[in-house]
Amino acid sequence: MLISSDATLALAPRTTLVEQAAQALRSAISRGQWNSFLPGERRLSEALGVSRPTIRAAIQHLVREALIETRHGRRHRIVGTVR
């Protein structure tokens, strides 16, 4: 049997790594940890212990929130404030 008959699922919603990384970046931005630009994706992924694709997805969350702006081949610029 793969799952025991008395197993229960947690009812609380789970947070994905992307959401956790986005929250970590949001917090760092709100604390003023970076002036105008985010560090590179490699540095962020090493600091948070996640993959670069996870960082890219987290950055896209912040782009949709209009917190940062990104351009191909450029650094990610902080343009908004955390609410």
N, C-alpha and C positions, 0 to 999 in steps of 0.2 A: 504494500500500500504506500503510495507516494506521500499522502498527507493523512495524519491521524484524524479520526472522526471527532476528536475533541478540540481540534485546532480552531483558533478564532483569528479573524483579521483585524488589524488596527483600524479604527474608524477615522482617526485623524488623517488629514491629507498629508501625503509625503512631499517633501521638497526635493526637487532634482538638483543635481550638481550645478547645472546651468543657473538655476534660480539662486542657489547658495552663493555662487561666484558673483552673480549680478548684485546680490545684496551686499557682499563684501566690498565690491567696487563702489556701490552707492554710498556705503558708510564711509569709506576712505575719502570720497569726494566731498561728502558733507562735513568731514573733519578738516578739510582743507589740506589733506596730505600731499596733493599735487597742485601746482600752480595753474597752468592752463592746459597741459597735455597729460594724457595717461602714459605710463611707461610702456615699453614694447610688449607685445604679446608673449614673447619668450620669458621675459622677466616676470610678468604677471602670472603666467602658468607655473613657473618655478616657485614663486612666493606663495601661491594658493595651493600648490600641490595637485593641480588638475592639468588636463591636456590643453594644447593650443586650440583645438576645435571647440572645447568647452568654453574657453575664454572668448573666442570669436562669437559664439552664440550668446554669451552673457553681454558682450558689447552690443550686439544687435538689440537685446532687450533695452539697453540704455539709450540706443539710438531711437527706438520707437517711443521712448518716454521723453524724447527731446532733451536729454541730459547731456549727451555728447554728440559730436558730429564726426563723421569719418569720411575720408576720401582715399581712393585707391593709391597706394604707395606713400601715403602721408601718415603722420601720427594722429591719434584720436584726440580731438580737441574737446575740452569741457566747455559747454555753452549754456547749460541750464543750472538750476539749483534744485537740490533735493527737497521735496515737500514733506 
